[in-house]
Amino acid sequence: MSYEKYSNALKAAQKEYRARLLKGDYPYLPALDEILSYVKVEYEVSLGLCEVPLELIVGTRTRGRTNAFAANFMPLLDPYSEFANKWIRLYTSMQEEGLRDPVKVYEFMNRFYVLEGNKRISVLKYLDSYSVPCNVIRVVPKRSDTKENIIYYEFLDFYEITNVNYIYFSETGRFARLLARIGTPKGEKWTFDDRIEFNNVYISFRKAFESKGGKKLPITVGDALLAFLTVYGYQETKQKTVQEIKKDLSNIWDEFLVLTEEQSIELSMEPSKKESSHNIYKNLLNLILPDNMNKVKIAFLYEKTHRASSWTYSHELGRLYLENVFPGQVETKAFENVIAGENDMEMMEQVIKDGYNVLFTTTPVMIPASLKIGANHPNVKILNCSLNTPHPTLRTYYGRMYEAKFLAGVIAGSLTTTGKLGYIANYPIYGMVANINAFALGAKMVNPNARVYLDWSTLKDKEVEIVNDPEINYIMDQDMNSPGSASRRFGLYHINEGAPDNLAMTTWHWGKLYEKIVRTILNGTWKDDDAAIGNRAINYWWGMSAGVVDLICSQDLPQGTKRLVDLLRSNICADVLVPFSGEMLAQDGTVMNKADQIILPKDIITMDWLAENVVGSIPSISDLTKEAQAVTKIQGLSGLEASEA
């Protein structure tokens, strides 16, 4: 019987050997010594006794026994050889007594190479065991700027906190995001119970994911688990059975397909002018069917009231504009005080139950609920007001506000007599740094000596300080005030005898954006976008040319300045003037863009460096107020969203 097992293992080895040869791959076990001959090693460290997943054991330390095994660790030598007899005896012994002694392995880049115990690993892999106790020595390479090296060093930080070695990612930043999704406080190490709890979640998810065909996707189980937790949350996932996870996976499978795309987000930079081929048919139906059957019912979900929040007020103006543009074709309703994590799920379920089939959720903190509701209601169109969100079940929208900020910077730079300008930002999220830098670039274009002093309105226990500097008398502040506020501190203003004198205001015309999106629903081109882009997520990111953002200038501005702004605005709309083009330097003098280059839209969105003429810094998430932290954890720059739970 044991001889038959060896014969079966030999067949598996020969099959793997031939398959590798056909692909032009090395057919034997890789040897770590050969790999390290091309690598600079930083240090070695003993990890002691660890439980190692067998799938991560991929080779040997030396070439001594390399040719005895195929790349899958199955034996290649003759079934009548002494090697085969030892393999068979070991198989019988392990069946009867189990593994007696730990295997000795070296770990390099989260892959393990056997020093002593190759046949034991071969037998265990044949038995389809999950893991094996090993005495592990870790070999750490020197730091480099390759993606693989960066991910590995992120893994080392993760391992230091969790002591977990079986989860890995294919992209940078995901270990930190996983800790944030789980809710691990910064710097706090996992307990034994934490590890057991996470292991149970991982095992259940892996079984469900692989049973749905996850092995066929070019992503890791970790990639998929992180995407799943983004939708359903860790606490909820802990309570799910394998069957429940499988059901949820069916609803959000596109979330995993998008991870296989080289470019996961499709940025829509301008509204589509295409008309659907079904439009005539739809118009005919509109004449036949009663009005109440043709209407698109649209719900707007606001975190605050439109009287208390300028952000909500601007969206409310957009909703009212939408009703005026499509009388009789759309029905809209605003739902205020929708609190993320409290009543947002309940509210969305209710509005869908009430017949609303398009939902605009107007703040990034509603992304988790929007994703979950979208997964449970695939026929409902849900859009969230945010940037750089790679979820195909959720479309997002935003405006290229940096274009208007650039023009505001031109005004400030042309009028200042001190060369010192102020900029008050709020959240360090996607797009915010682009706004700051655009303002600084606009000022520098007309005034090479202009410097922008940056402050943040959302720092906890700290007031904005730049308003107290008498030399900083031109300040860019929040876009607009709420209707109930009497303050004049909005837009670009000049401090004149201690009081703000408003010069220009950057504005959001959400109604224009809503109109163009709803028109795609009414004319039948909404689904055409899905068909055209495949698995990628659609992010609408429209600018001044689409009428979504603008700069309103005061009549008190000098005529020459107004003419310059009008000229620059028309050139931006015509795509003749691109604010982020030409040579640009960061604060430390690093060249971020060359003279003959234009910064790509995706790099503008994720911009995490400040221009050389900006004085200030980007705050860490721990420096922010509780409200600002909630937004930043979801939309924060360069891992800020994951830096703390």
N, C-alpha and C positions, 0 to 999 in steps of 0.2 A: 504493500500500500504506500509506504514512504517513497519507494522507488518511483511509483506512479506520480507522486507529488513532484519529485525532482524533474521527471520528464515533462510535466505540465509547465513547471517553472522555466525549463529550458526552451520550450516552445514559445513562451511569452518573451524570453530574452531574444530568441532568433527573430521573432516578429518585430520587436523594437529595433533590433540591429539593422534589419533590412530597411525599415521605414526611415531610419535616420540616414542611412546611406543614400537612399533615393532623394532625400531632401538636401543632401550635401552637408549634413551635420556630423559631428564627431559621434561615433556609435557607442563608445565606451564611457565609463565613469570619468568625469573630470577630476583632475588632481589639483588640490589647493596649492601645492608647491609651485606648480607651473603658473597658476593664476597670479600668485604673489610675486613671481619673478618680474612682473610688469607693473607692480604696485608699490608705492611708498607707504610703509606701515608707520602709524603714529605710536601705537603701543599694543601690548597683549595683556589680558587680564583674565584671571580665573573666575568663573561665575559659580563654581561648585556644582552641586547636583541639580539639574533642571529637567523638567518634563518637556520633551521636544517632539513636535508633530513629525511623523515619519515623512510626510510630503515635503518637508523642508530639508531633509537629509538627502543630498543630491550627489555626493561624490566621496572621494577618499582624500586623506591628507597627502599621501605620497603615491607614486606610480606603481608601487610594488604589486598590488592586486588589481590594477585598473582593468587589464584585459580579461580578467576572469568574470567580469560582470558587464552586461549591457547597461545602457544609460538609465534603465529603470530598476537597476540593482538585481535583476534576475540573472541566474548563473548561466554562463556560456560554455563551460568546460564539459568534456565527454562524460556521459552518465556512468561510465565504468571507471572513472578516475578516482584517485584518493580524495581529491577535492569534493567530488560528488558524494562519496561515502561519508565524509565529515559533515556535509550539508544535510544529508539524510539523517544522520545520528543527532545532529543539532535540532532538526525539525521534530524528531520523535521526543527528544528531551524537553523541548519547549512546550510541546503539546501536553506532556505529562506533568511537568514541574513549573512551567513558566520561565521567565527570564531570571537567571540567578544573579548576574552582576550587571551593573550599569555599563553602557557603551561609552568609550572615550571619543569625543568629537571636538573639532575646531569650528567656531562660528565666524563667518566672514560675510558681511553685507546681508545678514539675516538668512544665510544659507549655511548648512552644516556639512562637514566633511569628516569622515570616520578615520580615526587613528587606529583604534583597536575595536574589532567587532563587526567587520564587513559582512560575514556570513550571518550573524545574528540579525543585522538590519535586513539582509536579503530574505531571511525566513519570515521576519515580522511583516515585511512588505507583501510577501506572498500570502500571508494570513490576513492581509488587509487590516492590520492593527492601526489604531489611530495615532498613538504616541509611544515614546519609549523614554525611560529615565536615562540621562546622560550626564557624565562629567564634562563640563563645557569650558573651553578656553576661547575667549573672544579675541579676534584679531581686528583691530580698528585701523582703517586707512587714514592717511592725512586728509584734511579738508580740501575740497576743490569746489569749483563752480559747476560741476556736472549735475544734472538733475538727480541721477541715481545717488550720488554722494550726499546731496542736500537732503533727500528723502531719508537716507540711512541715518544721518545725524539727528534728524527729527525723530526717527524711531528710537535712537538712544535716549533722547530726552523722555519720550513716552515710556520706555522700558524702565527708566529710573523711577518713574512715578507708579507704574502699574505692575512691573515684573511679568508682563504678558509679552510673549514672543510669537504668537501664532497669527497675529493680524498685521496686514501690511497694505500699503497704498501705492497707486501708480502715479500720483501727482503730489506735489509739495503742498504743505499747509493742512493736510487732512488729518494728521495725528492730533494736532491742536484742536481742530474743529470737532473731532470725535470726543475729546475730553470736555469740550464746551457743551456738546449735545447731551453727554451723560450727566453733566452738572458737577464735575470735579473742581473744587475751588483751587485757585492758582497756588502751586507749590505743595498741595496736600497729597500725600502718598496713599495709595489704595491699601485697604486692610485685606486680610484673608477672605472675609465675607464679600468684599467688593469684587475680588477676583472670581470667586465662585459664581456670584450673581451675573457678572459679565460673561463668564464662560458659558453659562446656561443659555443666555440670550444669543451668543454667537453660534453655539451648536444648533439651537432651534432654527435660527435664521439660515444657517448654512444648509441644513437639510432641506428646508423649504425652497431656497434659492436654487440649489443644484437639481432638485426634483423638477423645477420649472424650466430647466435647460440653461442655468446660469454658467455652467462650465464652458458653454460654447461662446460666451461673450469674452472679449479681450480685456476684461477688468478683473480686479481681485474681489474676493468676498468682502474685504474691508471697504472697498469703493462702494459696493452695493449696499452694505449695511449702513454706511454713513448716509447714503441717499434715502434709505428707508427711514432712519431715525429722524432725518430732516422733516419728513412728512408726518410720521406717527409719534415721534417722541420716545425717549428711553423708558420713562416710567410706564407708559401704556404698552410698549413692546414687551416689557418684562412679564406682563400678565397674559400674553398671547401664546396659544398653542401653535404647533407646527402647521396644523391645518388652517388656523386663522391667519397666520402669516402668509401661507400660500394664496389664500383668497385675496389678501391685501396686495400681494405681489402682482396678481392679475390686473388689478386696478391701476397700478402705477408702473407697469413694465416699461413704458416709454422713458421713465426716469433713468432706467439703466441703459437703455439704448443710446440716450444722449451722451452718456459717459464714454461710449465707444467712438464718438465723433471727435475728430481732431479739433474742430471748432464747434463748441457745444452751443453757442449762442448766435442766432441770426439777427444782426442789428439792422433794423429798418430805419434808414437815415432820412428818408423822404416818404410822404404818403404815396400810395399806389394810385395811378390814374386809370388802371385797367377796369373795364366793365365786364361782368360775367356774361358768358354766352347764354346763360339762363335768365338774363334780366328781362327780356321781352316776355318770357313765360311767366315770370314772377309778377310783372306789371299786369298781365292779363288776369292772374289769380286775384290780384288786389282789387280789380274791378268786379270780380264775381263774388268773392268771399266777403262776409260782413266785416266791418271795421275792427270789431273786438277780437276777431280771429287773426287779423293781420298784424296787430300791434306787437312791437317788441317791448317787453316789460323790463325796465332797467332799474336796479337798486344801487344806490350810492351809500356806502358804509363809511361813516366818519368816526374817528376816535374822540373828537371833541365837538362842541356845538359851533355853529358858524359865527356866533356872536363872541365866543371866547377865543377863537383861534383864527388867525389870518390865513393859515394854510387851509383849514376847512372852508373858510369863507370864499377863497379863490376857487375851490372845487364846486362849491354851491353855486357860484356864478356860472360855472361851466355847465352844471346840470340845468339851470334855468335857460341858458342859451340853447341847449340841446332841444328842449321842449319847443322853443320858438322856431327852430330850424325845421323840425319834423312834426308839425301839428297833425294830430290824428294818426301818425305812424308809430310814435313811441309814447310810452307811459313811464314816467320816472318818479321815484320817491326817495327821499333822503332818510337815512337812519342814523341818528346821532348817538354819542356816548357808547360806542361799541368798543369795549375794552379787551385788548388782546390777552388771551389766557384766562379770561373770566367769562364773558358772555358772547364772544365773537363767533364761536362754533354754533351756539344755540341760535344766534341771530341769523346767521347765514342759512342754517337749516330751515328756519321759519320763513324767510323771504322766498326761498325756493319752493317751499310748500304753498306759499301764497301765489305762486305762478310767475315769479320773476326769473327770467332765463338768461339775463346778463347781469353780472355783479361787478361793480368797480369798487375795490377795496383801496382806500386812498392813503395808506401808510404802510411802510415796510414791516412794521411789527405784526401786521395781519397776514404775512406770508405763510407761516406755519398752518394757520387755520384755512387759508385759501387753498393751499396744497391739498390738505386732507379733504376738504369739501369737494374740490375739483376731482379728486380720485374717486370719491363716492358718487359724484353726479357728473359723469363724462359728457352729458348732453347740455350742461349749463356752461356758458362762457364766463370765465372768471378772469379779471385783469387786475393787477396790483400796480400801484404807483411806486415804482422802484427801478433800480438799475442793476445790470449785470447779474441777473437771476436765471440760472441755467435749468429751468424746469419746463419741459414741454407741455405739461398739463396746465400751466399757468402763464398767460401772456403778461408782459409788463410794459409800462409806458413811463416816459419822462421827457423832459425838454432839455435841449442843449443851452442851458442858462449861461454857460461860459461865454457864448457869443455876445450876449447883452452885457455881461460883466466886463468884457474886453472894451466895449464902447464906454462904459462908465469909467474905466481906468484912463481912457484917452481924455475924458473931460477933466478928471481929477488931476492928471499929470500936466495938462495944459494950463490949469488955473492956480496950482499951488505956488506959493512964493518961498516956502521953506524947503520943498522937496520931500517933506515927510507926510505920508498919507496913512490913513488908518483903514483896517478891514476887520470887521467883527463877523466871525463865522459861528455856526452853531454845532452841527454834528460832523465828526471826521469820518464821513461815509463816502461811498463811490460818487464821484463827480464833484465833491466839495473842493478838493485841492485843485482841480482843473479850474473852478471858478476863481479861486484865490490867485492862481498863477496867471490866468487870463487878464484879470484886473491889473496885476503887476506888469504884464507884458504890454498892455495898452498904455499904461502910464509911462513906461520906459520908451515906447515908440516915439512919443512927443516930448519926453523929458528924460534924457539919459541919466540924470542924477536922482530921479525919483526913487524913493525907497518906501516900501509898504510895511507898516508895523501891524503884525497880526495878533489878534486877541480872540478869545472864544467866550461865547455867552453862556455855555452849558457847563462850565467848570464848577464843581461843587466847592462851597465855602470860599469863593473868590469872585470879586466883582471885576467887571471890565475896567481896565486901567487906562487904555489909550485915550479915553475921552477926557482925561485929566491933564494930558500933555498939551500945553498951550501952542506948541509948534505943529501939532497934528490937528489942523483945522479943516481938513477935508476927509470925511469918513464914509466908507461903504458899510452899510448896516443891513438889517433884515429887509427882505423884499417889500413887505407891506405890513401894516398894522391891522389888528382885528377891528371890526366896526366900533366896538365899545371903547377903544383906546383913544386918548386925547394926545398921546405922545407924537412928536414929529420926527422921532428918531427912526427913520426907515429910508431905504434907498440910499442915494448919494447925497450927503448934505454938507454944508459949510457951517462951522461953528462961528457965529457972529455975535459977539458980546455975550457969550455963554449960551446962546440959543441956536438950535439947528435951523438952517435956511435950506430947504430942499431944492436940489438942482436937477436930479434925475431919479427915476424909479424903474428898476427892473421888474417886469410884470410877467405873470403866467396867464396865457389865454387858454385855459383848459377846455373851454367850450369848442375851440377850433379843433383841438385834438380829439375830443369826444365825438364831434361831428364826423370827422374823417374815419374814425374807427367804426362808428355805428353805420356809416354809409356802406362799409364793406359787408356788414351783416345784412343790410337791406337789399343790396344789389347782388348778393350771392358770391362775392369774391373772398369772403372770410376763409372758406375751406380751401380755396386755391392756394393760399399762402402755405397751409400745412402740406399740401401736395408738392409744392415747389421746393421746400427746404428739407424734407425728410424728417429726421429725428431731432433736429435742433430746436432750441427754444426761441421764440420770437420776442424780441425786445424792441418796442417802438421808441426811437430816440430822435425826435424831430426838433427843428430849430426855428430860426427867424424866418427862413424861406417858407416854412409851412404855417407861419403866423402863430406858433405855439408860445414863443417867448418874444419879448421886445423891450425896448428902453424908451420910456416916456420922458421927454426933456422939459424942464421949466422954461417959461417964456422969458425968464430973467437971464438965461444964458446968453453970453455974447453971440452975436450973429455969426461970426466966423467959426466959433466952436460948434454951433448948431449945424452949419453947412458941412463942416468936417465930419460930424457924426452921421449926417444923412448920406454923405458920400461913402463912408466906410460901411454903413448898414447895407446900402444897395450892393456893394461889392461882396459883402459876406453872403447876402442872399443869392447872389449870382455865382457863388463859389469861386470868385476871383481872389478874394482876400481870405486866407485861412489863418486864424489867430495863432495856432500852434504849428508854425512853419518857420524855417530858418534856424540859425544856431541858437541854442538855449543851454544855459548853464544852471546847475543846481547850486544850492547855498555853499557847498564845499568846493565848487569849481569844476565838478565833473560835467563833461559835455553830455547832455541828455538828448540833444538833437543836433544833427549837422546842418550846415548852411543850405544844402540842396535837398533837405528831407522835410517831409510832413509827418507829424506824429499820427500814428494810426488811431482810429476811433476807440478800439478796445484799450489802447494804452492811455488814452485821455481819460477814459472812465476809471481805470485802476491807478491813475497817477498818485504816487505816494511820496513825491519829492517836492520841495519848495524852490521856486526860482531864486536866482542869486540876489535879486533886489528885494526879497521878502525877509523881514526881520521877525523871527518867531519860530514856533515849532508846532508839530502835530501832537496833540495830547494823547496819553495812554488812556485806555478805557477806565482804569481805576480813578483817574482824575475827574471823571464826568459825573454829572448828576444821575440819579437813578433812571429818570426818563430818557436821558441821552444814552445811557448804557444799553437800555433795551433796544433802541434803534441800531446802535453801533454793533451789538452782538450779531445782528442779522445782516447788516449792510456795511460793516466796518472795513477799513482799508488794510491790506497786507497782513491779514491775520489778526487785526484788532478785534474782529468779531469773535475770535476764538481764544483770545489771550487770557480771558477770565470767564468763568462760568457765571 
